[in-house]
Amino acid sequence: MPIQKTLILIAFSLIAVIPSFGRQGPVQMQRSRVTGRVTDDRGDAIKSARVVLTRLPNESRSAATDDDGRYVFGSAAPGEYEIRVTAAGFGAFSKKFSLSPDPGEKSETTINAVLEPERISETMTVTPARAEIRLADAPASVSVLDSTDVRAAGAQTVDDMLRQVPGFSIFRRSSSIVANPTTQGVSLRGAGASGASRTLVLTDGVPLNDAFGGWVYWDRVPRASVDRIELVRGGSSDLYGSDALSGVINLLTRPPSERIVDAEASYGTRGTSDLTFFAAQKWKGFGASVAGEVFRTDGYFLISPQLRGLADEEAGSKHRALSIRLTQDFGSDNQIFVRGNLFDEDRMNGTRLQRNDTATETIATGARFRTADGSNWNLTLFANQQRFHQSFTAVAANRNSETITRLQFVPSRDAGMSFNWSRLSFRKHLFVAGMDIRGVRGTSDEIVYGGGRPVSFVSAGGRQRRSGFFVQDLFNISEKWQLAASGRYDNWRDSSAASVERTLSTGVVRPVFFAPRSSDAFNPRLTLTYRANDRFNMRFSGYRAFRAPTLNELYRAFRVGDTLTQANEKLVAERLTGAEIGATWSPSEKIMTRLTGFWTETTNPITNFTVSITSTLITRQRRNLGRIRSRGIEAEADFNIAKYWSITAGYLLADATVRQAPQDPNLVGLWIPQVPRNQFTF
């Protein structure tokens, strides 16, 4: 593909030139040195602190402190400078200064930095309000995994990193290393996962949810490129629209802000090898980064030894991901960027004939800028193309043989844009407004087998377009009270939908065309926050949210073993109503605790409903169930014990049950599958 060749060529070019960036040629007047020492408030040296020296407006270079906390920058040209020092667990230090021309004797400027312990409540977040605010001011329940948490996680996948957050769950509890990608839908707070995610997952604001099926390919993002992860629990359709039924997860990647090469490799049992890397360089206002990941494992058996047969084998997998990012800064508040991503994976699904593979190409471009009136503007355009293959089989009762039942090929394309504006007005109002548009076209082309040979060809699919407009006002009513009011109108339309079946033995073609249809939703949110002081606040929220059915749910059937699941073109959107009460208490600068009680009710949840059972086949169909409810308590605590030590703990109690099921009253009162009642993380 042309896009693949272009991105690979750029990647190799960046790898070749990154080591040469920043080399200094002979300079006559750059004879000044900038030195200093970084310590904590007790005078102890801070090792490996990051020191960035910027010759204003945007010519930067960086260094790390040694064992004694010292740093040195040589050959600094005359001009205006800013120095910024950061270290894990500490607040940032910055200072502006000047270096005067001095063609004579060599000069030296010393700037020592004393870092104070970071106050957890001062952490900045961008996801809950679609604008930068303090974590303590967020009008929702928010968890942030910062760069230290990400590096210390020791996880081989991004979804395994997120398992340390209470309330996070995937449709199948297995890691994405071995789980089929179509089972990797996410839910929060017991909303009930399915193949389609009930949580919106973003990468730097761009949707990571599969446009055709709604599931998530976690391996598309190289782990070494992840800077931090922001997770918003609770319905978030007031700002993010469909898919944000139970919340939002935003993976924020490392910007090319300095010269760095970072790599991690591992090898383990079962032929498991892993390499992830990140390299970047910043030269004046231009930044470039390349990140990649290569992983493979032989996997393990999914069936216990006493049930295992000749048809079974290890569920192995391998994947490769490459991401390239180019940025150009115009001052500190204005930037344009372009980012490309390549991803492919191959999976063995536990038997000798069950396989699936995926190939994806993504490109995104955009800009952020700040105007003279204090307005912040963000624009992002993106496009994806994807090819997904999967084979389905029927396994004999003794598991010693299997036969192909379906071969599927699912090509899809999608493109979209997001635009938002924010501005602080009258010192009391933070206004945010914007829009999102996304369109997808996809089909499921299948060869259906019977008796071990092809009997028919089926093609089903269509187009879907989603658009939404939102507004929000964060209003400081008084010193102690804040009101956050937001709302979003969404419209979605399904069109060009059809299902065509051709019997191979007779050549008879049976087309079915589905009428175009559209629907809309308005989802408000109201949050009242009481700030008793800098250490304690309470939050009261009520909201609506929704999720529109995906093209996969509407038109694609699939089979796992002896279970066939049919599509349903008559599905309607899931609707959620929720309320929560939360409190945040920070008894000291090193401790923050959060407690939230929540209640949500979802009508028309899409589930796999059993239609018939025979000795050889279980037939199910996707249907709108009725009503489910989830209520419970979530608690989190963060402790910064010492310079390099911190503890994070969390707990979730969820009571998630079926409250109404007109098609099968026997389901009422049952627990929602795959939702743990108690979840503890540490």
PEBELDA-V690696 format. One record per residue. N is the residue number from 0. OMEGA is omega in whole degrees, -180 to 180 (NA if undefined). BURIAL is I if it has 16 or more other C-alpha atoms within 10 Angstrom, else O. Layout:
# PEBELDA-V690696
n=N omega=OMEGA burial=BURIAL
n=N omega=OMEGA burial=BURIAL
This chain:
# PEBELDA-V690696
n=0 omega=179 burial=O
n=1 omega=-178 burial=O
n=2 omega=178 burial=O
n=3 omega=-179 burial=I
n=4 omega=-180 burial=O
n=5 omega=-179 burial=O
n=6 omega=179 burial=I
n=7 omega=178 burial=I
n=8 omega=178 burial=O
n=9 omega=-179 burial=I
n=10 omega=-180 burial=I
n=11 omega=177 burial=O
n=12 omega=179 burial=O
n=13 omega=180 burial=I
n=14 omega=-179 burial=O
n=15 omega=-173 burial=O
n=16 omega=-178 burial=O
n=17 omega=-179 burial=I
n=18 omega=-178 burial=O
n=19 omega=179 burial=O
n=20 omega=173 burial=O
n=21 omega=178 burial=O
n=22 omega=-175 burial=O
n=23 omega=173 burial=O
n=24 omega=180 burial=O
n=25 omega=-179 burial=O
n=26 omega=-174 burial=O
n=27 omega=-172 burial=O
n=28 omega=-180 burial=O
n=29 omega=-174 burial=I
n=30 omega=-180 burial=I
n=31 omega=173 burial=I
n=32 omega=174 burial=I
n=33 omega=-178 burial=I
n=34 omega=177 burial=O
n=35 omega=-180 burial=O
n=36 omega=-179 burial=I
n=37 omega=-180 burial=I
n=38 omega=173 burial=I
n=39 omega=-175 burial=I
n=40 omega=176 burial=O
n=41 omega=179 burial=O
n=42 omega=179 burial=O
n=43 omega=-179 burial=O
n=44 omega=176 burial=I
n=45 omega=-179 burial=I
n=46 omega=175 burial=I
n=47 omega=172 burial=I
n=48 omega=180 burial=I
n=49 omega=-179 burial=I
n=50 omega=180 burial=I
n=51 omega=178 burial=I
n=52 omega=-177 burial=I
n=53 omega=170 burial=I
n=54 omega=-171 burial=I
n=55 omega=14 burial=O
n=56 omega=-170 burial=O
n=57 omega=178 burial=I
n=58 omega=-170 burial=O
n=59 omega=167 burial=I
n=60 omega=-172 burial=I
n=61 omega=177 burial=I
n=62 omega=176 burial=I
n=63 omega=-179 burial=I
n=64 omega=180 burial=I
n=65 omega=-177 burial=I
n=66 omega=180 burial=O
n=67 omega=179 burial=O
n=68 omega=-175 burial=I
n=69 omega=176 burial=I
n=70 omega=179 burial=I
n=71 omega=168 burial=I
n=72 omega=178 burial=I
n=73 omega=174 burial=O
n=74 omega=177 burial=I
n=75 omega=-178 burial=I
n=76 omega=176 burial=I
n=77 omega=179 burial=I
n=78 omega=178 burial=O
n=79 omega=-174 burial=O
n=80 omega=168 burial=I
n=81 omega=176 burial=I
n=82 omega=-178 burial=I
n=83 omega=-177 burial=I
n=84 omega=177 burial=I
n=85 omega=176 burial=I
n=86 omega=-179 burial=I
n=87 omega=178 burial=I
n=88 omega=-178 burial=I
n=89 omega=172 burial=I
n=90 omega=-177 burial=I
n=91 omega=175 burial=I
n=92 omega=176 burial=I
n=93 omega=-180 burial=O
n=94 omega=176 burial=O
n=95 omega=180 burial=O
n=96 omega=-178 burial=O
n=97 omega=170 burial=O
n=98 omega=-177 burial=I
n=99 omega=177 burial=O
n=100 omega=179 burial=O
n=101 omega=-176 burial=O
n=102 omega=-176 burial=O
n=103 omega=-175 burial=O
n=104 omega=178 burial=O
n=105 omega=-178 burial=O
n=106 omega=-179 burial=I
n=107 omega=176 burial=I
n=108 omega=-178 burial=O
n=109 omega=177 burial=O
n=110 omega=177 burial=O
n=111 omega=-178 burial=I
n=112 omega=175 burial=I
n=113 omega=-177 burial=I
n=114 omega=177 burial=I
n=115 omega=176 burial=I
n=116 omega=-178 burial=I
n=117 omega=173 burial=I
n=118 omega=-175 burial=I
n=119 omega=-177 burial=I
n=120 omega=-179 burial=I
n=121 omega=178 burial=O
n=122 omega=180 burial=O
n=123 omega=-180 burial=I
n=124 omega=-177 burial=I
n=125 omega=-171 burial=I
n=126 omega=-173 burial=I
n=127 omega=-178 burial=I
n=128 omega=-173 burial=I
n=129 omega=175 burial=I
n=130 omega=-177 burial=I
n=131 omega=177 burial=O
n=132 omega=175 burial=I
n=133 omega=177 burial=O
n=134 omega=-179 burial=I
n=135 omega=-179 burial=I
n=136 omega=-176 burial=I
n=137 omega=-179 burial=I
n=138 omega=-178 burial=I
n=139 omega=175 burial=I
n=140 omega=-172 burial=I
n=141 omega=170 burial=I
n=142 omega=-180 burial=I
n=143 omega=170 burial=I
n=144 omega=-178 burial=I
n=145 omega=-175 burial=I
n=146 omega=178 burial=I
n=147 omega=178 burial=O
n=148 omega=-178 burial=I
n=149 omega=-178 burial=I
n=150 omega=-176 burial=I
n=151 omega=-174 burial=O
n=152 omega=-179 burial=I
n=153 omega=-177 burial=O
n=154 omega=178 burial=O
n=155 omega=177 burial=I
n=156 omega=180 burial=I
n=157 omega=180 burial=I
n=158 omega=176 burial=I
n=159 omega=173 burial=I
n=160 omega=-174 burial=I
n=161 omega=179 burial=I
n=162 omega=175 burial=I
n=163 omega=179 burial=I
n=164 omega=-180 burial=I
n=165 omega=179 burial=I
n=166 omega=-180 burial=I
n=167 omega=177 burial=I
n=168 omega=179 burial=I
n=169 omega=-176 burial=I
n=170 omega=172 burial=I
n=171 omega=-174 burial=I
n=172 omega=177 burial=O
n=173 omega=176 burial=O
n=174 omega=177 burial=I
n=175 omega=176 burial=I
n=176 omega=-175 burial=I
n=177 omega=-177 burial=I
n=178 omega=175 burial=I
n=179 omega=-177 burial=I
n=180 omega=-179 burial=I
n=181 omega=177 burial=I
n=182 omega=-173 burial=I
n=183 omega=172 burial=I
n=184 omega=-174 burial=I
n=185 omega=169 burial=I
n=186 omega=177 burial=I
n=187 omega=176 burial=I
n=188 omega=175 burial=I
n=189 omega=179 burial=I
n=190 omega=179 burial=I
n=191 omega=-179 burial=I
n=192 omega=171 burial=I
n=193 omega=176 burial=I
n=194 omega=175 burial=I
n=195 omega=-176 burial=I
n=196 omega=172 burial=I
n=197 omega=175 burial=I
n=198 omega=177 burial=I
n=199 omega=178 burial=I
n=200 omega=-177 burial=I
n=201 omega=168 burial=I
n=202 omega=-175 burial=I
n=203 omega=177 burial=I
n=204 omega=-180 burial=I
n=205 omega=-177 burial=I
n=206 omega=174 burial=I
n=207 omega=177 burial=I
n=208 omega=177 burial=I
n=209 omega=-175 burial=I
n=210 omega=-178 burial=I
n=211 omega=-172 burial=I
n=212 omega=178 burial=I
n=213 omega=178 burial=I
n=214 omega=-172 burial=I
n=215 omega=171 burial=I
n=216 omega=-176 burial=I
n=217 omega=-175 burial=I
n=218 omega=178 burial=I
n=219 omega=-178 burial=I
n=220 omega=177 burial=I
n=221 omega=-175 burial=I
n=222 omega=-177 burial=I
n=223 omega=-179 burial=I
n=224 omega=-176 burial=I
n=225 omega=179 burial=I
n=226 omega=176 burial=I
n=227 omega=-179 burial=I
n=228 omega=177 burial=I
n=229 omega=-176 burial=I
n=230 omega=179 burial=I
n=231 omega=-179 burial=I
n=232 omega=-179 burial=I
n=233 omega=-179 burial=I
n=234 omega=-176 burial=I
n=235 omega=179 burial=I
n=236 omega=178 burial=I
n=237 omega=178 burial=I
n=238 omega=-170 burial=I
n=239 omega=175 burial=I
n=240 omega=-177 burial=I
n=241 omega=-178 burial=I
n=242 omega=180 burial=I
n=243 omega=-176 burial=I
n=244 omega=-179 burial=I
n=245 omega=177 burial=I
n=246 omega=-177 burial=I
n=247 omega=172 burial=I
n=248 omega=-178 burial=I
n=249 omega=176 burial=I
n=250 omega=-178 burial=I
n=251 omega=-174 burial=I
n=252 omega=-177 burial=I
n=253 omega=178 burial=I
n=254 omega=176 burial=I
n=255 omega=-173 burial=I
n=256 omega=-178 burial=I
n=257 omega=176 burial=I
n=258 omega=-176 burial=I
n=259 omega=170 burial=I
n=260 omega=-175 burial=I
n=261 omega=-179 burial=O
n=262 omega=178 burial=O
n=263 omega=-180 burial=O
n=264 omega=178 burial=O
n=265 omega=175 burial=O
n=266 omega=-178 burial=O
n=267 omega=-179 burial=O
n=268 omega=-179 burial=O
n=269 omega=176 burial=O
n=270 omega=-176 burial=O
n=271 omega=177 burial=I
n=272 omega=-173 burial=I
n=273 omega=174 burial=I
n=274 omega=174 burial=I
n=275 omega=-175 burial=I
n=276 omega=177 burial=I
n=277 omega=177 burial=I
n=278 omega=-177 burial=I
n=279 omega=175 burial=I
n=280 omega=175 burial=I
n=281 omega=179 burial=I
n=282 omega=-172 burial=I
n=283 omega=-178 burial=I
n=284 omega=-176 burial=I
n=285 omega=178 burial=I
n=286 omega=178 burial=I
n=287 omega=177 burial=I
n=288 omega=174 burial=I
n=289 omega=180 burial=I
n=290 omega=-179 burial=I
n=291 omega=179 burial=I
n=292 omega=175 burial=I
n=293 omega=-176 burial=I
n=294 omega=172 burial=I
n=295 omega=175 burial=I
n=296 omega=174 burial=I
n=297 omega=177 burial=I
n=298 omega=-179 burial=I
n=299 omega=180 burial=O
n=300 omega=177 burial=I
n=301 omega=-177 burial=O
n=302 omega=180 burial=O
n=303 omega=-175 burial=O
n=304 omega=-176 burial=O
n=305 omega=179 burial=O
n=306 omega=-173 burial=O
n=307 omega=178 burial=O
n=308 omega=-178 burial=I
n=309 omega=-180 burial=O
n=310 omega=-174 burial=I
n=311 omega=174 burial=I
n=312 omega=180 burial=I
n=313 omega=177 burial=I
n=314 omega=-179 burial=I
n=315 omega=178 burial=I
n=316 omega=172 burial=I
n=317 omega=178 burial=I
n=318 omega=177 burial=I
n=319 omega=179 burial=I
n=320 omega=178 burial=I
n=321 omega=-180 burial=I
n=322 omega=180 burial=I
n=323 omega=-178 burial=I
n=324 omega=176 burial=I
n=325 omega=-180 burial=I
n=326 omega=173 burial=I
n=327 omega=-180 burial=I
n=328 omega=173 burial=I
n=329 omega=-171 burial=O
n=330 omega=-175 burial=O
n=331 omega=-173 burial=O
n=332 omega=-175 burial=O
n=333 omega=-177 burial=I
n=334 omega=167 burial=I
n=335 omega=-177 burial=I
n=336 omega=169 burial=I
n=337 omega=-177 burial=I
n=338 omega=177 burial=I
n=339 omega=-178 burial=I
n=340 omega=173 burial=I
n=341 omega=-179 burial=I
n=342 omega=169 burial=I
n=343 omega=180 burial=I
n=344 omega=175 burial=I
n=345 omega=-177 burial=I
n=346 omega=169 burial=I
n=347 omega=-168 burial=I
n=348 omega=171 burial=I
n=349 omega=173 burial=I
n=350 omega=-172 burial=I
n=351 omega=-178 burial=I
n=352 omega=-179 burial=I
n=353 omega=-178 burial=I
n=354 omega=166 burial=I
n=355 omega=177 burial=I
n=356 omega=-177 burial=I
n=357 omega=172 burial=I
n=358 omega=-175 burial=I
n=359 omega=171 burial=I
n=360 omega=-177 burial=I
n=361 omega=172 burial=I
n=362 omega=179 burial=I
n=363 omega=177 burial=I
n=364 omega=-179 burial=I
n=365 omega=-177 burial=I
n=366 omega=169 burial=I
n=367 omega=-180 burial=I
n=368 omega=-178 burial=I
n=369 omega=-179 burial=I
n=370 omega=-173 burial=O
n=371 omega=-179 burial=O
n=372 omega=179 burial=O
n=373 omega=179 burial=O
n=374 omega=174 burial=O
n=375 omega=-177 burial=I
n=376 omega=178 burial=I
n=377 omega=179 burial=I
n=378 omega=177 burial=I
n=379 omega=174 burial=I
n=380 omega=-179 burial=I
n=381 omega=178 burial=I
n=382 omega=179 burial=I
n=383 omega=165 burial=I
n=384 omega=-172 burial=I
n=385 omega=176 burial=I
n=386 omega=-177 burial=I
n=387 omega=177 burial=I
n=388 omega=176 burial=I
n=389 omega=175 burial=I
n=390 omega=179 burial=I
n=391 omega=-178 burial=I
n=392 omega=169 burial=I
n=393 omega=-177 burial=I
n=394 omega=179 burial=I
n=395 omega=-177 burial=O
n=396 omega=179 burial=O
n=397 omega=177 burial=O
n=398 omega=178 burial=I
n=399 omega=178 burial=O
n=400 omega=177 burial=I
n=401 omega=179 burial=I
n=402 omega=177 burial=I
n=403 omega=176 burial=I
n=404 omega=179 burial=I
n=405 omega=168 burial=I
n=406 omega=-175 burial=I
n=407 omega=172 burial=I
n=408 omega=-175 burial=I
n=409 omega=174 burial=I
n=410 omega=178 burial=I
n=411 omega=175 burial=I
n=412 omega=175 burial=I
n=413 omega=178 burial=I
n=414 omega=-179 burial=I
n=415 omega=178 burial=I
n=416 omega=173 burial=I
n=417 omega=-178 burial=I
n=418 omega=175 burial=I
n=419 omega=-177 burial=I
n=420 omega=176 burial=I
n=421 omega=-180 burial=I
n=422 omega=173 burial=I
n=423 omega=-176 burial=I
n=424 omega=177 burial=O
n=425 omega=179 burial=O
n=426 omega=-177 burial=O
n=427 omega=-175 burial=O
n=428 omega=168 burial=I
n=429 omega=-180 burial=I
n=430 omega=176 burial=I
n=431 omega=178 burial=I
n=432 omega=179 burial=I
n=433 omega=-178 burial=I
n=434 omega=176 burial=I
n=435 omega=175 burial=I
n=436 omega=176 burial=I
n=437 omega=177 burial=I
n=438 omega=-179 burial=I
n=439 omega=174 burial=I
n=440 omega=-178 burial=I
n=441 omega=177 burial=I
n=442 omega=172 burial=I
n=443 omega=-180 burial=I
n=444 omega=-172 burial=I
n=445 omega=167 burial=I
n=446 omega=-178 burial=I
n=447 omega=-178 burial=I
n=448 omega=174 burial=I
n=449 omega=-178 burial=O
n=450 omega=177 burial=O
n=451 omega=179 burial=O
n=452 omega=-179 burial=O
n=453 omega=179 burial=I
n=454 omega=-180 burial=I
n=455 omega=175 burial=I
n=456 omega=-178 burial=I
n=457 omega=176 burial=I
n=458 omega=-179 burial=I
n=459 omega=179 burial=I
n=460 omega=-179 burial=I
n=461 omega=179 burial=I
n=462 omega=176 burial=I
n=463 omega=177 burial=I
n=464 omega=178 burial=I
n=465 omega=176 burial=I
n=466 omega=-179 burial=I
n=467 omega=179 burial=I
n=468 omega=-176 burial=I
n=469 omega=174 burial=I
n=470 omega=179 burial=I
n=471 omega=175 burial=I
n=472 omega=172 burial=I
n=473 omega=-169 burial=I
n=474 omega=174 burial=I
n=475 omega=-177 burial=I
n=476 omega=178 burial=O
n=477 omega=-180 burial=O
n=478 omega=-176 burial=O
n=479 omega=-174 burial=O
n=480 omega=176 burial=I
n=481 omega=177 burial=I
n=482 omega=176 burial=I
n=483 omega=-180 burial=I
n=484 omega=-179 burial=I
n=485 omega=179 burial=I
n=486 omega=-178 burial=I
n=487 omega=174 burial=I
n=488 omega=179 burial=I
n=489 omega=174 burial=I
n=490 omega=175 burial=I
n=491 omega=-175 burial=I
n=492 omega=174 burial=I
n=493 omega=-177 burial=I
n=494 omega=179 burial=I
n=495 omega=-177 burial=O
n=496 omega=-180 burial=I
n=497 omega=173 burial=I
n=498 omega=-177 burial=I
n=499 omega=178 burial=O
n=500 omega=179 burial=I
n=501 omega=177 burial=I
n=502 omega=-172 burial=O
n=503 omega=-177 burial=O
n=504 omega=-177 burial=O
n=505 omega=-177 burial=O
n=506 omega=-179 burial=O
n=507 omega=-179 burial=O
n=508 omega=-180 burial=O
n=509 omega=179 burial=O
n=510 omega=173 burial=O
n=511 omega=-179 burial=O
n=512 omega=-178 burial=O
n=513 omega=-179 burial=I
n=514 omega=175 burial=O
n=515 omega=179 burial=O
n=516 omega=180 burial=O
n=517 omega=178 burial=O
n=518 omega=-179 burial=O
n=519 omega=-179 burial=O
n=520 omega=171 burial=I
n=521 omega=-175 burial=I
n=522 omega=179 burial=I
n=523 omega=172 burial=I
n=524 omega=178 burial=I
n=525 omega=-180 burial=I
n=526 omega=176 burial=I
n=527 omega=-177 burial=I
n=528 omega=176 burial=I
n=529 omega=179 burial=I
n=530 omega=179 burial=I
n=531 omega=177 burial=O
n=532 omega=-178 burial=O
n=533 omega=-174 burial=O
n=534 omega=-176 burial=I
n=535 omega=172 burial=I
n=536 omega=177 burial=I
n=537 omega=-175 burial=I
n=538 omega=178 burial=I
n=539 omega=-174 burial=I
n=540 omega=170 burial=I
n=541 omega=-174 burial=I
n=542 omega=171 burial=I
n=543 omega=178 burial=I
n=544 omega=-179 burial=I
n=545 omega=172 burial=I
n=546 omega=178 burial=I
n=547 omega=178 burial=I
n=548 omega=180 burial=I
n=549 omega=175 burial=I
n=550 omega=178 burial=I
n=551 omega=-180 burial=I
n=552 omega=-177 burial=I
n=553 omega=-167 burial=I
n=554 omega=-175 burial=I
n=555 omega=172 burial=I
n=556 omega=176 burial=I
n=557 omega=-179 burial=I
n=558 omega=175 burial=I
n=559 omega=-177 burial=I
n=560 omega=-179 burial=I
n=561 omega=180 burial=I
n=562 omega=179 burial=I
n=563 omega=178 burial=I
n=564 omega=-177 burial=I
n=565 omega=174 burial=I
n=566 omega=-180 burial=I
n=567 omega=-177 burial=I
n=568 omega=-178 burial=I
n=569 omega=-179 burial=O
n=570 omega=175 burial=I
n=571 omega=-175 burial=I
n=572 omega=171 burial=I
n=573 omega=-179 burial=I
n=574 omega=-178 burial=I
n=575 omega=171 burial=I
n=576 omega=-176 burial=I
n=577 omega=176 burial=I
n=578 omega=179 burial=I
n=579 omega=174 burial=I
n=580 omega=-178 burial=I
n=581 omega=178 burial=I
n=582 omega=176 burial=I
n=583 omega=-179 burial=I
n=584 omega=179 burial=I
n=585 omega=-176 burial=I
n=586 omega=176 burial=O
n=587 omega=-179 burial=O
n=588 omega=-176 burial=I
n=589 omega=-175 burial=I
n=590 omega=171 burial=I
n=591 omega=177 burial=I
n=592 omega=180 burial=I
n=593 omega=179 burial=I
n=594 omega=-178 burial=I
n=595 omega=170 burial=I
n=596 omega=-174 burial=I
n=597 omega=176 burial=I
n=598 omega=177 burial=I
n=599 omega=177 burial=I
n=600 omega=-177 burial=I
n=601 omega=176 burial=I
n=602 omega=-180 burial=I
n=603 omega=177 burial=I
n=604 omega=-178 burial=I
n=605 omega=-178 burial=I
n=606 omega=175 burial=I
n=607 omega=-174 burial=I
n=608 omega=-180 burial=I
n=609 omega=-179 burial=I
n=610 omega=-179 burial=O
n=611 omega=178 burial=O
n=612 omega=173 burial=O
n=613 omega=-179 burial=O
n=614 omega=-177 burial=O
n=615 omega=-174 burial=O
n=616 omega=171 burial=O
n=617 omega=-178 burial=I
n=618 omega=177 burial=I
n=619 omega=177 burial=I
n=620 omega=175 burial=I
n=621 omega=180 burial=I
n=622 omega=171 burial=I
n=623 omega=-169 burial=I
n=624 omega=-172 burial=I
n=625 omega=-179 burial=I
n=626 omega=174 burial=I
n=627 omega=-179 burial=I
n=628 omega=174 burial=I
n=629 omega=178 burial=I
n=630 omega=-179 burial=I
n=631 omega=-177 burial=I
n=632 omega=172 burial=I
n=633 omega=-178 burial=I
n=634 omega=177 burial=I
n=635 omega=177 burial=I
n=636 omega=177 burial=I
n=637 omega=180 burial=I
n=638 omega=170 burial=I
n=639 omega=-171 burial=I
n=640 omega=-177 burial=O
n=641 omega=-173 burial=O
n=642 omega=-176 burial=O
n=643 omega=-177 burial=O
n=644 omega=175 burial=O
n=645 omega=179 burial=O
n=646 omega=175 burial=O
n=647 omega=180 burial=I
n=648 omega=180 burial=I
n=649 omega=180 burial=I
n=650 omega=175 burial=I
n=651 omega=170 burial=I
n=652 omega=-177 burial=I
n=653 omega=175 burial=I
n=654 omega=-174 burial=I
n=655 omega=-175 burial=I
n=656 omega=174 burial=I
n=657 omega=-179 burial=I
n=658 omega=-178 burial=I
n=659 omega=-180 burial=I
n=660 omega=-175 burial=I
n=661 omega=-177 burial=O
n=662 omega=178 burial=O
n=663 omega=-178 burial=O
n=664 omega=180 burial=O
n=665 omega=-179 burial=O
n=666 omega=-176 burial=I
n=667 omega=180 burial=I
n=668 omega=-180 burial=O
n=669 omega=177 burial=O
n=670 omega=175 burial=I
n=671 omega=-177 burial=I
n=672 omega=174 burial=O
n=673 omega=176 burial=I
n=674 omega=180 burial=I
n=675 omega=178 burial=I
n=676 omega=179 burial=O
n=677 omega=179 burial=O
n=678 omega=-179 burial=I
n=679 omega=178 burial=I
n=680 omega=-177 burial=O
n=681 omega=NA burial=O
